[in-house]
Amino acid sequence: MNVFGLWDGFYNDPWFWQFPMATLAISMAAFLLVATPWTIVAWLDPVSLRKYKIQQKPFEVKKFLLPSLGRILVNNIILASLLVLSWPLLKHTGVHNNELPAWYVILAQLVFFVLLDDFLYYWMHRYMHENKWLLRNVHSVHHRIRNTCGINGNYMHWLEYTLTATLTLIGPILLGAHIYVVWLWVIIRQIEGADGHIGYDIPWNPVHLLPVYEGPVYHDFHHAKFKGNYAGFLPYLDKYMGKTHIPAYLRYLQGKKKGLTAVEIEQQESVKKTAGKAR
């Protein structure tokens, strides 16, 4: 058997370019479309928006901008290469470009993708913290940045980047989704990935329109405190999978319910810490 024959003419197959390659390109374009303007905002750090900064300290834009862009480039080259290697398997999945399903089927599929991806990501992410080798050699790359901005969302080790991308495709492959639905799903996933790192809790952020997404505060606390808040979209997983919520994040939510801004909540936290040390 000619093993290399499995890849014969793959670059001449329109489905190769429409499925894995176009999906990768659309995914990256969606990420950059959200991440770029928020990165510029973090670079400028306008006074009018500082009250919405989740962490009241300088962003690390200048230090990690070029490294983030470099990671994005290298990680996508590696992922594209792995997609080529896996093409003999990918082309036999149920993902298709035939007739689109009804709108309610598309909606149900997207909800399923969010639920499944978030469940799998929670456990992968949590394991990367609990396994000392993975934490030291892989996941620690993403945690070099404590106060993130948009472009840092894909600053990670190539292995973590590849595993995260793999989780994203599991749902569409299981359901045999239409390629347009796959594209819509990866756009939503990358919007969340970029927005989760913007560093601002702004009430009029349009991403809050996503019905199951609670904004960047949840993941920002993960970077600030390191342990806990392991999910992507759905914070409920921390509640029911071992109470891994970060206590400071829960206090932040309580402050928001009282109508406090991010800076007011942090000031309140500082007062409590000072009072605790004085006892």
Backbone bond lengths (Angstrom), bond angles and torsions (degrees), N, CA, C in turn:
res aa  C-N    CA-C-N  psi(-1)  N-CA   C-N-CA  omega(-1)  CA-C   N-CA-C  phi
1 M - - - 1.466 - - 1.527 109.72 -
2 N 1.313 116.44 131.17 1.459 121.50 177.73 1.524 108.99 -86.68
3 V 1.350 115.03 99.41 1.469 119.85 -177.76 1.524 110.92 -60.52
4 F 1.306 117.57 -42.73 1.458 121.34 -177.76 1.527 112.12 -66.18
5 G 1.328 115.85 -17.09 1.458 119.48 177.16 1.518 112.82 -64.92
6 L 1.341 116.86 -19.72 1.461 120.37 177.89 1.517 112.00 -62.57
7 W 1.329 115.93 -22.65 1.468 120.11 -178.37 1.531 112.50 -104.64
8 D 1.326 116.89 5.40 1.468 119.88 -177.79 1.531 111.15 -56.28
9 G 1.313 115.73 120.99 1.462 120.89 173.67 1.506 115.59 67.95
10 F 1.340 117.79 18.46 1.468 119.12 -177.73 1.524 111.81 -57.77
11 Y 1.341 116.10 -34.27 1.466 120.28 -177.46 1.523 112.06 -72.77
12 N 1.329 116.96 -11.07 1.467 120.88 175.39 1.528 112.18 -97.50
13 D 1.309 116.50 -0.13 1.464 121.69 -179.21 1.531 109.12 -88.45
14 P 1.331 119.46 113.79 1.477 121.10 -179.46 1.524 112.83 -57.01
15 W 1.340 116.59 -32.71 1.459 119.99 -179.21 1.526 111.79 -67.17
16 F 1.320 117.47 -30.65 1.463 120.80 175.47 1.529 110.52 -61.29
17 W 1.313 116.58 -43.21 1.458 120.55 -178.96 1.522 111.81 -76.01
18 Q 1.323 117.46 -29.78 1.462 120.52 -178.53 1.525 112.25 -80.78
19 F 1.323 117.37 -35.76 1.465 119.76 -176.68 1.536 111.66 -87.78
20 P 1.324 119.89 -81.80 1.477 116.58 -173.50 1.523 114.46 -69.90
21 M 1.333 117.98 -41.21 1.458 118.92 -173.90 1.532 112.45 -73.76
22 A 1.317 117.82 -45.00 1.465 120.31 178.58 1.529 110.51 -66.50
23 T 1.327 116.24 -37.04 1.466 119.79 178.12 1.527 110.67 -62.14
24 L 1.323 116.60 -42.62 1.462 120.84 177.65 1.528 110.74 -63.56
25 A 1.321 117.34 -44.17 1.465 121.51 -178.96 1.527 111.28 -64.88
26 I 1.323 116.78 -44.64 1.472 120.95 179.54 1.522 110.34 -64.89
27 S 1.316 116.47 -39.83 1.460 121.58 178.29 1.523 110.92 -58.87
28 M 1.333 116.02 -47.23 1.458 120.02 -177.66 1.519 111.48 -69.73
29 A 1.334 117.12 -37.93 1.460 121.28 178.62 1.525 110.73 -63.31
30 A 1.331 116.72 -41.41 1.462 120.86 178.90 1.524 110.95 -63.51
31 F 1.326 115.57 -42.52 1.467 119.30 178.82 1.528 110.99 -61.09
32 L 1.311 117.05 -49.70 1.458 121.29 -176.82 1.525 111.68 -66.65
33 L 1.334 117.52 -33.42 1.454 121.35 179.67 1.525 111.23 -62.62
34 V 1.328 116.99 -36.52 1.463 121.08 178.15 1.528 110.92 -85.49
35 A 1.324 116.45 -42.78 1.465 120.69 -173.01 1.525 112.97 -69.45
36 T 1.325 117.97 -37.97 1.473 120.77 -172.68 1.528 113.46 -61.71
37 P 1.343 119.50 -52.95 1.472 117.72 -179.46 1.522 113.28 -62.69
38 W 1.336 117.22 -36.92 1.460 119.31 179.31 1.532 111.90 -70.74
39 T 1.321 116.79 -30.01 1.466 120.34 175.32 1.527 110.35 -67.66
40 I 1.331 116.54 -39.74 1.468 121.03 176.76 1.531 109.91 -63.07
41 V 1.344 116.03 -41.82 1.470 120.09 177.51 1.527 110.51 -60.73
42 A 1.325 116.66 -44.40 1.474 120.29 179.46 1.520 111.06 -64.48
43 W 1.334 117.14 -37.50 1.468 121.54 178.43 1.533 110.12 -62.82
44 L 1.341 116.25 -44.79 1.467 120.78 -178.86 1.524 111.63 -75.68
45 D 1.326 116.55 -31.02 1.471 122.99 179.59 1.531 111.47 47.58
46 P 1.345 117.82 60.61 1.468 120.22 -176.54 1.525 112.51 -62.93
47 V 1.307 115.73 141.42 1.467 121.62 -178.05 1.526 110.90 -58.73
48 S 1.329 116.87 -36.97 1.457 121.23 -176.08 1.529 113.22 -64.50
49 L 1.337 117.00 -20.77 1.462 120.23 -178.18 1.527 112.98 -105.27
50 R 1.305 117.72 -2.08 1.466 119.07 -175.21 1.519 113.24 -65.36
51 K 1.309 116.70 -27.26 1.469 118.57 178.85 1.529 111.60 -67.75
52 Y 1.351 116.74 -15.83 1.458 121.30 178.98 1.528 113.02 -97.52
53 K 1.338 117.72 -3.12 1.462 119.70 178.99 1.528 109.67 -66.38
54 I 1.312 115.70 127.70 1.458 119.75 -176.76 1.522 110.73 -67.32
55 Q 1.335 116.27 -41.02 1.460 121.44 174.03 1.533 107.91 -109.95
56 Q 1.302 116.14 121.59 1.463 120.18 -176.83 1.529 111.09 -84.45
57 K 1.327 114.11 65.39 1.461 121.44 175.40 1.518 108.00 -152.35
58 P 1.322 118.71 164.36 1.474 120.82 -174.15 1.527 112.94 -60.94
59 F 1.331 115.70 142.59 1.458 120.47 171.06 1.533 109.06 -69.77
60 E 1.323 115.97 159.01 1.465 121.43 179.79 1.529 110.81 -104.70
61 V 1.341 115.63 41.26 1.466 120.64 -173.23 1.526 111.22 -63.85
62 K 1.316 116.89 -53.38 1.464 120.39 -174.30 1.528 111.62 -62.36
63 K 1.308 116.42 -36.14 1.460 120.34 -177.64 1.525 112.08 -70.82
64 F 1.343 117.03 -37.23 1.462 120.04 -171.19 1.525 114.50 -114.13
65 L 1.346 118.76 6.20 1.463 119.40 -179.34 1.528 111.69 -64.03
66 L 1.324 116.81 -56.67 1.462 119.81 -179.20 1.536 112.15 -64.72
67 P 1.336 118.62 -43.20 1.472 117.82 175.40 1.532 112.80 -59.48
68 S 1.332 117.37 -35.94 1.468 120.37 178.62 1.518 111.02 -66.33
69 L 1.330 116.56 -44.52 1.463 120.41 178.00 1.529 110.84 -63.33
70 G 1.335 115.75 -39.17 1.463 119.81 177.75 1.517 112.02 -63.68
71 R 1.333 116.71 -42.98 1.468 120.51 178.33 1.526 110.70 -63.05
72 I 1.340 116.88 -41.97 1.457 120.77 179.47 1.525 110.38 -59.45
73 L 1.327 116.61 -45.52 1.464 121.26 -179.56 1.525 111.19 -63.72
74 V 1.321 116.89 -52.28 1.463 121.39 -177.05 1.526 110.91 -64.30
75 N 1.334 116.73 -44.80 1.461 120.12 -178.58 1.525 112.17 -61.85
76 N 1.332 116.49 -37.69 1.463 118.74 -179.60 1.523 111.92 -74.80
77 I 1.319 117.25 -30.74 1.473 119.78 173.94 1.524 109.99 -65.24
78 I 1.341 115.88 -44.19 1.468 119.92 178.52 1.525 110.32 -64.09
79 L 1.345 116.73 -44.34 1.465 119.71 -179.06 1.525 111.06 -64.40
80 A 1.335 117.25 -40.74 1.462 120.51 177.80 1.529 110.46 -61.04
81 S 1.330 116.36 -40.24 1.470 120.44 178.52 1.524 111.26 -64.18
82 L 1.329 116.49 -40.08 1.464 120.45 179.20 1.529 111.26 -69.37
83 L 1.324 116.54 -32.95 1.467 119.99 175.86 1.526 110.91 -65.89
84 V 1.332 116.15 -36.96 1.463 119.87 175.51 1.534 109.66 -63.86
85 L 1.330 116.60 -45.99 1.463 120.74 -179.51 1.525 112.05 -62.21
86 S 1.324 116.62 -35.14 1.467 120.23 -177.42 1.527 113.11 -91.05
87 W 1.341 117.41 1.78 1.456 120.39 -177.11 1.526 114.00 -55.87
88 P 1.331 120.47 -40.42 1.474 119.30 178.48 1.524 112.96 -56.47
89 L 1.349 117.45 -27.93 1.469 121.05 176.36 1.528 111.10 -87.64
90 L 1.326 117.23 -43.92 1.462 121.24 -176.47 1.528 112.33 -60.24
91 K 1.328 116.73 -36.57 1.471 118.96 -175.53 1.525 112.31 -70.27
92 H 1.339 116.48 -13.72 1.466 119.88 179.20 1.528 112.07 -100.90
93 T 1.328 118.10 5.62 1.466 119.41 175.77 1.529 109.17 -75.58
94 G 1.341 115.42 173.03 1.464 120.13 -178.13 1.509 114.71 -82.20
95 V 1.342 118.38 -4.01 1.465 120.86 177.18 1.532 108.13 -59.28
96 H 1.339 116.96 134.30 1.466 119.92 -170.54 1.529 111.47 -144.33
97 N 1.325 115.36 171.68 1.463 121.68 175.92 1.528 110.60 -126.43
98 N 1.331 115.43 32.99 1.461 120.68 177.44 1.531 109.89 -83.05
99 E 1.308 118.30 -147.21 1.467 121.43 -177.24 1.525 111.18 -68.13
100 L 1.338 115.92 137.35 1.455 120.86 177.17 1.523 110.77 -67.72
101 P 1.328 118.12 142.44 1.467 119.56 175.00 1.527 110.77 -73.92
102 A 1.315 117.29 172.30 1.464 122.46 177.70 1.523 110.03 -62.27
103 W 1.330 116.38 156.98 1.471 121.09 -175.32 1.529 112.29 -59.22
104 Y 1.357 115.81 -36.88 1.463 118.57 -178.27 1.528 111.29 -72.03
105 V 1.323 117.32 -26.90 1.468 120.75 174.89 1.530 109.31 -70.66
106 I 1.330 115.81 -41.94 1.467 120.00 177.81 1.521 109.92 -60.86
107 L 1.333 116.22 -44.75 1.464 120.54 179.76 1.528 111.00 -61.46
108 A 1.324 116.49 -45.06 1.469 120.58 179.36 1.521 110.90 -62.83
109 Q 1.322 116.79 -39.06 1.457 120.20 178.79 1.527 111.19 -64.64
110 L 1.323 116.77 -42.71 1.466 120.03 179.78 1.523 111.16 -63.66
111 V 1.333 117.00 -40.29 1.475 120.41 176.93 1.526 109.73 -62.10
112 F 1.331 116.41 -43.11 1.465 120.53 177.96 1.522 111.06 -61.68
113 F 1.332 116.86 -42.82 1.467 120.45 180.00 1.524 110.70 -60.43
114 V 1.333 116.81 -43.38 1.461 121.14 179.81 1.528 110.10 -62.46
115 L 1.327 116.90 -48.72 1.463 120.94 -177.33 1.527 111.65 -62.97
116 L 1.330 115.95 -46.74 1.465 119.79 -178.62 1.520 111.34 -67.15
117 D 1.325 116.61 -48.51 1.461 120.39 -178.38 1.517 111.11 -60.10
118 D 1.328 116.55 -42.25 1.462 119.67 -177.82 1.522 111.31 -67.59
119 F 1.324 116.81 -39.01 1.462 120.80 178.03 1.524 110.60 -62.97
120 L 1.330 116.21 -47.81 1.463 120.48 -179.66 1.529 111.23 -66.74
121 Y 1.343 115.83 -40.86 1.459 119.31 -179.40 1.532 111.20 -65.46
122 Y 1.328 116.72 -39.06 1.469 120.06 177.91 1.518 110.56 -54.42
123 W 1.342 115.99 -49.21 1.461 119.08 -176.29 1.524 112.13 -72.52
124 M 1.325 118.09 -36.07 1.460 119.94 176.06 1.519 110.23 -64.27
125 H 1.322 116.25 -47.04 1.455 121.75 -178.01 1.537 110.68 -63.74
126 R 1.316 115.53 -45.33 1.466 119.94 179.42 1.525 111.02 -61.75
127 Y 1.343 116.72 -42.21 1.460 120.43 -179.99 1.525 110.86 -64.75
128 M 1.336 116.87 -33.96 1.465 119.59 178.01 1.520 111.81 -66.36
129 H 1.312 117.03 -21.54 1.466 120.62 174.24 1.520 111.93 -87.58
130 E 1.318 116.59 -33.10 1.465 119.91 -175.95 1.523 112.76 -84.89
131 N 1.329 117.64 -24.80 1.457 121.42 177.14 1.535 108.80 -89.16
132 K 1.308 116.77 115.71 1.466 120.65 -172.30 1.528 112.47 -63.20
133 W 1.331 117.14 -36.92 1.469 119.34 -179.13 1.521 110.63 -67.02
134 L 1.329 116.55 -47.17 1.472 120.24 179.90 1.527 110.80 -63.96
135 L 1.327 116.14 -39.27 1.462 119.20 -179.82 1.522 110.75 -64.74
136 R 1.322 116.63 -44.84 1.457 120.81 -176.31 1.529 112.10 -72.37
137 N 1.331 117.48 -40.63 1.461 121.02 -171.36 1.522 115.14 -99.17
138 V 1.323 117.66 -18.21 1.466 120.23 -175.55 1.531 111.49 -123.20
139 H 1.321 116.58 -66.45 1.469 119.45 -170.33 1.527 113.26 -71.65
140 S 1.305 117.34 -22.08 1.473 119.91 179.97 1.524 111.72 -62.07
141 V 1.335 117.62 -24.10 1.469 120.56 177.92 1.518 109.98 -59.10
142 H 1.330 117.06 -47.46 1.465 121.10 -178.84 1.525 111.31 -65.88
143 H 1.327 116.54 -28.54 1.462 120.31 -176.30 1.530 113.47 -90.18
144 R 1.320 117.08 6.89 1.463 118.20 172.66 1.523 111.01 -64.13
145 I 1.320 116.61 -24.14 1.461 121.88 -178.04 1.521 108.20 -102.60
146 R 1.325 116.58 118.46 1.463 121.21 -178.01 1.527 112.14 -91.88
147 N 1.331 116.66 -35.90 1.468 121.23 179.83 1.525 107.55 -117.86
148 T 1.310 116.11 93.61 1.459 121.55 -167.26 1.528 113.36 -84.33
149 C 1.344 115.02 160.13 1.460 122.63 166.91 1.530 107.00 -126.18
150 G 1.327 117.43 174.32 1.457 122.05 -169.56 1.515 115.50 -50.36
151 I 1.330 117.64 -46.14 1.467 121.65 -173.41 1.526 112.14 -67.19
152 N 1.341 116.59 -17.50 1.471 120.36 -179.75 1.519 113.24 -76.52
153 G 1.335 117.42 -7.29 1.461 120.41 -176.72 1.518 113.82 -58.43
154 N 1.333 117.00 -32.98 1.468 120.58 179.31 1.526 112.60 -108.44
155 Y 1.319 115.96 19.85 1.461 120.16 173.75 1.525 107.17 -82.90
156 M 1.319 116.53 97.54 1.458 120.48 -177.90 1.523 110.39 -158.63
157 H 1.286 115.77 166.54 1.461 123.06 175.85 1.527 109.25 -61.73
158 W 1.329 117.01 145.98 1.467 120.15 -176.68 1.521 112.06 -60.17
159 L 1.335 117.30 -31.91 1.462 119.84 -179.36 1.533 110.23 -68.22
160 E 1.316 116.27 -44.01 1.468 119.40 177.85 1.524 110.94 -64.45
161 Y 1.319 116.72 -38.98 1.461 121.26 178.54 1.526 110.37 -61.84
162 T 1.316 116.36 -43.62 1.459 121.44 -179.59 1.522 111.64 -66.97
163 L 1.328 116.83 -42.76 1.465 120.42 179.32 1.521 111.42 -64.78
164 T 1.339 116.42 -40.30 1.465 120.48 178.27 1.528 110.70 -62.98
165 A 1.330 116.48 -42.49 1.468 120.98 177.83 1.524 111.14 -64.56
166 T 1.321 116.27 -37.66 1.470 120.45 179.03 1.520 110.87 -63.01
167 L 1.334 116.54 -44.18 1.464 120.26 178.00 1.525 110.84 -59.12
168 T 1.329 116.62 -38.47 1.461 121.09 -179.02 1.521 112.02 -61.16
169 L 1.327 117.47 -32.89 1.471 121.21 -176.57 1.529 113.63 -88.63
170 I 1.321 118.16 -11.06 1.464 119.71 -176.19 1.526 111.19 -62.27
171 G 1.327 117.76 -47.06 1.461 120.92 -179.93 1.516 113.15 -58.73
172 P 1.344 118.45 -54.31 1.469 119.78 178.34 1.523 113.80 -57.18
173 I 1.335 117.53 -37.39 1.466 120.13 179.46 1.528 110.63 -69.65
174 L 1.325 117.24 -40.21 1.463 120.39 179.43 1.527 111.73 -61.98
175 L 1.338 116.57 -39.87 1.464 120.54 -176.70 1.523 113.12 -91.70
176 G 1.329 117.37 -9.37 1.455 119.23 -175.62 1.513 111.06 62.39
177 A 1.334 116.55 53.39 1.463 122.15 -172.92 1.528 112.13 -72.94
178 H 1.319 114.93 156.78 1.464 120.69 172.71 1.521 108.68 -68.31
179 I 1.321 117.85 147.06 1.453 121.44 -175.82 1.528 111.73 -61.29
180 Y 1.340 117.60 -33.20 1.461 119.65 178.09 1.533 110.80 -65.67
181 V 1.321 116.67 -34.78 1.464 121.12 177.57 1.527 109.68 -69.68
182 V 1.323 116.61 -38.19 1.467 120.82 175.95 1.524 109.86 -60.43
183 W 1.322 116.01 -45.78 1.466 119.62 179.70 1.526 111.02 -61.78
184 L 1.329 116.60 -43.69 1.469 120.34 179.24 1.524 110.22 -61.83
185 W 1.315 116.77 -40.32 1.461 121.59 179.97 1.531 111.52 -64.59
186 V 1.331 118.10 -46.41 1.469 118.82 -178.21 1.533 110.90 -68.13
187 I 1.330 116.99 -29.55 1.468 120.01 174.57 1.525 109.79 -63.53
188 I 1.324 116.63 -47.70 1.469 120.66 178.41 1.521 110.50 -60.27
189 R 1.327 116.41 -43.37 1.476 120.68 -177.69 1.522 111.29 -65.04
190 Q 1.316 117.50 -39.40 1.462 119.83 -179.30 1.523 111.90 -76.38
191 I 1.320 117.48 -31.42 1.469 119.97 173.37 1.525 109.20 -59.54
192 E 1.330 115.57 -45.62 1.466 119.78 178.60 1.522 111.08 -63.58
193 G 1.347 116.43 -41.16 1.455 120.44 -179.20 1.516 112.94 -62.75
194 A 1.336 116.55 -39.21 1.465 120.50 178.69 1.518 110.79 -75.39
195 D 1.340 116.11 -47.93 1.464 120.20 -176.21 1.526 112.04 -63.60
196 G 1.318 116.79 -32.67 1.461 120.38 179.98 1.509 114.09 -64.49
197 H 1.342 116.67 -9.73 1.464 120.39 -178.54 1.530 113.52 -117.74
198 I 1.347 118.65 9.56 1.469 119.32 -172.27 1.521 113.75 -71.86
199 G 1.336 117.38 -22.94 1.462 119.88 175.55 1.510 115.80 84.95
200 Y 1.331 117.76 0.39 1.461 122.07 180.00 1.526 110.20 -121.60
201 D 1.322 115.94 139.89 1.463 121.49 173.78 1.529 107.56 -109.42
202 I 1.317 115.30 81.17 1.466 121.55 -174.56 1.526 109.46 -100.23
203 P 1.336 118.00 124.65 1.477 120.79 -176.15 1.520 113.64 -57.32
204 W 1.341 117.49 -35.56 1.467 120.13 -175.91 1.535 113.34 -92.89
205 N 1.309 117.35 16.56 1.462 121.03 174.85 1.535 108.72 -61.65
206 P 1.343 118.88 119.23 1.478 120.68 -175.67 1.518 114.52 -61.54
207 V 1.331 118.08 -20.78 1.464 120.31 -179.31 1.530 111.00 -67.63
208 H 1.338 116.96 -18.38 1.464 119.77 175.84 1.524 111.91 -63.23
209 L 1.333 117.26 -13.33 1.463 121.10 178.53 1.525 111.94 -71.20
210 L 1.333 116.96 -19.81 1.469 119.46 174.96 1.529 108.05 -63.36
211 P 1.331 118.65 123.31 1.466 121.76 -168.09 1.523 116.09 -64.18
212 V 1.330 119.19 -28.17 1.472 119.67 -175.90 1.526 112.37 -110.43
213 Y 1.310 116.50 7.17 1.468 120.23 -175.37 1.520 110.08 -103.22
214 E 1.316 117.46 133.91 1.464 121.52 -174.21 1.525 113.17 -105.62
215 G 1.321 117.57 12.25 1.459 119.47 174.07 1.517 114.14 91.21
216 P 1.347 116.64 -179.35 1.468 122.14 -171.42 1.525 115.34 -78.03
217 V 1.323 118.34 -11.86 1.472 120.49 -175.01 1.526 111.25 -59.86
218 Y 1.310 115.70 -44.50 1.469 121.61 -176.01 1.521 112.01 -54.29
219 H 1.332 116.88 -52.27 1.469 119.61 -176.90 1.527 111.73 -78.21
220 D 1.321 116.78 -27.60 1.461 119.36 177.87 1.524 110.75 -60.92
221 F 1.322 116.40 -38.85 1.462 119.74 177.96 1.528 111.00 -66.96
222 H 1.321 116.86 -29.44 1.466 119.22 176.27 1.528 110.38 -63.59
223 H 1.329 117.17 -41.70 1.462 120.30 178.34 1.527 111.09 -69.01
224 A 1.314 116.55 -37.38 1.469 120.45 -177.41 1.523 112.09 -71.69
225 K 1.337 116.81 -39.19 1.465 121.49 -173.11 1.529 113.50 -106.45
226 F 1.337 116.98 -15.21 1.464 124.50 171.51 1.525 114.59 82.19
227 K 1.317 119.68 -45.47 1.459 121.51 -177.10 1.524 110.11 -114.17
228 G 1.351 115.20 133.68 1.457 120.93 -179.93 1.520 111.23 104.60
229 N 1.354 115.95 171.46 1.468 121.83 -178.01 1.532 110.52 53.46
230 Y 1.326 116.02 62.51 1.462 120.86 -171.72 1.525 114.91 -90.81
231 A 1.328 118.36 -13.11 1.460 120.27 -176.13 1.528 110.96 -78.67
232 G 1.339 115.75 -178.94 1.456 121.00 177.93 1.508 110.54 -106.88
233 F 1.318 117.09 -69.90 1.457 123.18 -178.60 1.525 113.11 -85.56
234 L 1.324 116.48 -43.55 1.464 121.39 -160.01 1.526 112.81 -115.16
235 P 1.322 117.52 99.37 1.468 121.06 -177.64 1.517 114.70 -62.91
236 Y 1.343 118.64 -13.82 1.466 120.06 -177.99 1.532 111.65 -61.29
237 L 1.331 116.76 -25.57 1.461 119.51 -178.38 1.521 111.80 -61.07
238 D 1.334 117.12 -35.79 1.463 120.06 178.64 1.525 111.15 -64.54
239 K 1.318 115.74 -31.46 1.471 120.45 -178.94 1.513 111.60 -71.06
240 Y 1.335 116.50 -41.47 1.462 120.38 -171.70 1.525 114.27 -101.25
241 M 1.318 118.17 -7.49 1.465 120.67 -178.15 1.534 112.30 -110.01
242 G 1.306 116.86 27.77 1.454 119.39 176.08 1.508 114.87 124.24
243 K 1.332 116.20 16.18 1.476 121.16 177.90 1.537 110.96 50.96
244 T 1.329 115.18 58.57 1.463 120.84 -177.96 1.524 112.62 -100.68
245 H 1.340 117.25 17.10 1.455 119.77 173.16 1.531 109.60 -63.38
246 I 1.326 116.15 147.08 1.459 121.38 173.54 1.520 108.29 -83.13
247 P 1.338 119.37 122.52 1.471 121.50 -176.55 1.536 113.20 -54.28
248 A 1.326 117.33 -39.53 1.463 120.16 -179.76 1.525 111.52 -63.42
249 Y 1.327 116.04 -33.05 1.473 120.28 177.25 1.525 110.49 -66.19
250 L 1.324 117.30 -41.91 1.464 121.12 178.82 1.524 110.66 -65.19
251 R 1.331 116.75 -37.38 1.474 119.25 177.03 1.524 110.50 -67.97
252 Y 1.327 116.21 -34.13 1.466 120.68 176.74 1.524 110.29 -61.69
253 L 1.324 116.62 -44.30 1.465 120.51 178.91 1.526 111.12 -62.23
254 Q 1.326 116.34 -38.02 1.460 119.90 177.54 1.528 110.76 -64.19
255 G 1.338 115.86 -38.93 1.461 119.97 177.80 1.521 111.67 -65.29
256 K 1.325 116.84 -38.48 1.469 120.65 178.35 1.522 110.86 -63.97
257 K 1.327 117.22 -38.17 1.457 120.54 178.89 1.525 111.44 -63.37
258 K 1.329 116.03 -26.36 1.466 120.67 177.74 1.525 112.18 -84.78
259 G 1.342 116.39 -0.83 1.456 120.68 178.26 1.508 114.88 88.63
260 L 1.334 117.29 14.36 1.463 120.87 -179.13 1.530 110.56 -82.56
261 T 1.326 116.88 149.01 1.458 121.65 174.20 1.522 109.15 -85.78
262 A 1.335 115.99 171.49 1.465 120.69 -178.60 1.525 111.83 -58.35
263 V 1.334 116.96 -42.95 1.465 119.75 -178.64 1.527 110.98 -67.67
264 E 1.326 117.26 -35.86 1.469 120.28 178.79 1.527 110.84 -68.42
265 I 1.329 116.45 -37.42 1.463 120.05 178.19 1.522 110.35 -65.96
266 E 1.335 117.46 -41.98 1.465 120.31 179.47 1.527 110.68 -66.02
267 Q 1.322 117.22 -38.43 1.471 120.37 176.85 1.520 110.43 -62.36
268 Q 1.328 115.69 -40.07 1.460 120.91 177.99 1.531 110.82 -62.95
269 E 1.346 115.92 -41.38 1.465 120.55 177.85 1.527 111.35 -63.56
270 S 1.340 116.42 -40.27 1.469 121.14 179.82 1.521 111.34 -63.51
271 V 1.330 116.25 -39.75 1.457 120.79 179.08 1.538 110.47 -63.76
272 K 1.343 115.53 -41.48 1.462 119.94 179.39 1.534 111.41 -64.74
273 K 1.338 116.08 -40.75 1.468 119.89 179.34 1.524 110.72 -64.89
274 T 1.324 116.35 -42.43 1.466 120.81 179.44 1.514 110.58 -63.44
275 A 1.339 116.16 -42.39 1.459 120.68 179.41 1.527 111.06 -64.67
276 G 1.343 115.48 -38.09 1.457 120.06 179.70 1.520 112.14 -66.22
277 K 1.335 117.43 -37.35 1.466 121.54 179.19 1.532 110.92 -70.88
278 A 1.327 116.39 -29.46 1.463 120.72 -176.59 1.521 112.06 -75.23
279 R 1.338 116.88 -18.27 1.470 119.73 -178.57 1.515 112.06 -73.81
